[in-house]
Amino acid sequence: MPRTKPSPEQREKHNARRRAKRLADHRMRMATHAASEIVSWEWDGKRPVTPGRVIAKTAAMYGNYRQVRDRAITPAEAVAALDIVLNR
């Protein structure tokens, strides 16, 4: 059976899902980069690396990027980024 062409509404929903996924992936890459910078260069082993520090570092590094400027990195994203960096 041949595939039918998606309607404009279906195509728009599909594209919106793709944009949201791409934005989430990009934000996670930025948060992971900031977390790795903290762990690699600033962490002295005495003070814990907190999600708040990751959020602040991400804002400092990527503050002019639309993905961070419009909406700051969330604590859940910061925790996930720290988890990725610390469990490499």
Backbone torsions as a table, in degrees:
resi	resn	phi	psi	omega
1	MET	NA	127.5	-177.6
2	PRO	-69.9	149.1	177.0
3	ARG	-72.9	142.2	176.4
4	THR	-94.0	152.4	179.4
5	LYS	-72.9	132.7	179.9
6	PRO	-67.2	149.9	178.4
7	SER	-71.7	163.0	178.0
8	PRO	-58.7	-34.7	179.3
9	GLU	-67.8	-42.1	178.5
10	GLN	-65.0	-41.7	178.9
11	ARG	-63.6	-41.3	179.5
12	GLU	-65.9	-40.6	177.0
13	LYS	-63.2	-43.5	178.7
14	HIS	-61.7	-45.8	179.7
15	ASN	-65.1	-37.2	177.9
16	ALA	-63.9	-41.1	177.2
17	ARG	-63.5	-42.0	178.9
18	ARG	-64.1	-42.5	178.5
19	ARG	-63.6	-42.2	179.8
20	ALA	-63.7	-42.0	179.0
21	LYS	-65.4	-43.7	179.4
22	ARG	-62.9	-40.5	178.2
23	LEU	-65.1	-44.4	179.4
24	ALA	-62.8	-41.9	178.1
25	ASP	-63.3	-41.5	-179.6
26	HIS	-66.2	-42.5	178.4
27	ARG	-63.0	-38.6	179.4
28	MET	-67.3	-39.0	176.8
29	ARG	-61.8	-41.7	179.6
30	MET	-65.5	-44.9	-179.9
31	ALA	-65.3	-39.0	178.6
32	THR	-66.1	-39.5	177.0
33	HIS	-62.9	-44.6	179.1
34	ALA	-63.5	-42.2	179.3
35	ALA	-64.2	-40.0	179.5
36	SER	-68.1	-34.5	175.7
37	GLU	-63.7	-41.9	179.1
38	ILE	-64.0	-48.9	-176.9
39	VAL	-66.0	-39.1	-176.5
40	SER	-75.0	-39.4	-169.6
41	TRP	-115.9	-30.4	-172.2
42	GLU	-106.9	-17.8	-173.8
43	TRP	-78.3	121.7	179.6
44	ASP	-97.0	-0.3	179.0
45	GLY	86.0	-10.7	-178.5
46	LYS	-96.4	-50.1	177.5
47	ARG	-86.6	136.2	179.4
48	PRO	-72.2	150.8	174.4
49	VAL	-85.7	115.1	-175.8
50	THR	-102.9	159.1	175.1
51	PRO	-58.6	-32.1	177.7
52	GLY	-62.2	-39.2	176.9
53	ARG	-66.7	-36.7	178.1
54	VAL	-66.8	-41.8	178.9
55	ILE	-62.3	-45.7	-179.6
56	ALA	-64.7	-41.9	-179.9
57	LYS	-66.4	-39.6	177.9
58	THR	-63.5	-42.5	178.3
59	ALA	-64.4	-37.7	179.3
60	ALA	-68.7	-39.3	-177.1
61	MET	-79.6	-37.1	-172.0
62	TYR	-123.9	26.8	-174.7
63	GLY	-60.2	-28.5	-179.1
64	ASN	-90.6	-3.5	177.7
65	TYR	-78.3	138.4	-178.4
66	ARG	-56.3	-37.4	-176.1
67	GLN	-63.6	-27.7	179.9
68	VAL	-103.9	-34.2	-177.8
69	ARG	-63.1	-42.3	-177.1
70	ASP	-72.9	-32.2	-178.9
71	ARG	-154.0	121.9	-176.5
72	ALA	-66.2	158.1	175.4
73	ILE	-60.7	134.9	-178.6
74	THR	-82.9	159.3	176.4
75	PRO	-59.0	-34.9	178.8
76	ALA	-65.0	-40.1	176.9
77	GLU	-66.2	-38.3	179.4
78	ALA	-66.5	-41.4	178.0
79	VAL	-63.9	-42.8	178.6
80	ALA	-63.2	-40.1	179.0
81	ALA	-65.1	-42.9	177.6
82	LEU	-62.5	-40.8	179.3
83	ASP	-60.7	-43.4	178.9
84	ILE	-62.3	-46.6	-175.7
85	VAL	-69.6	-43.0	-176.0
86	LEU	-75.3	-20.8	-179.1
87	ASN	-105.8	23.1	177.1
88	ARG	-74.9	NA	NA
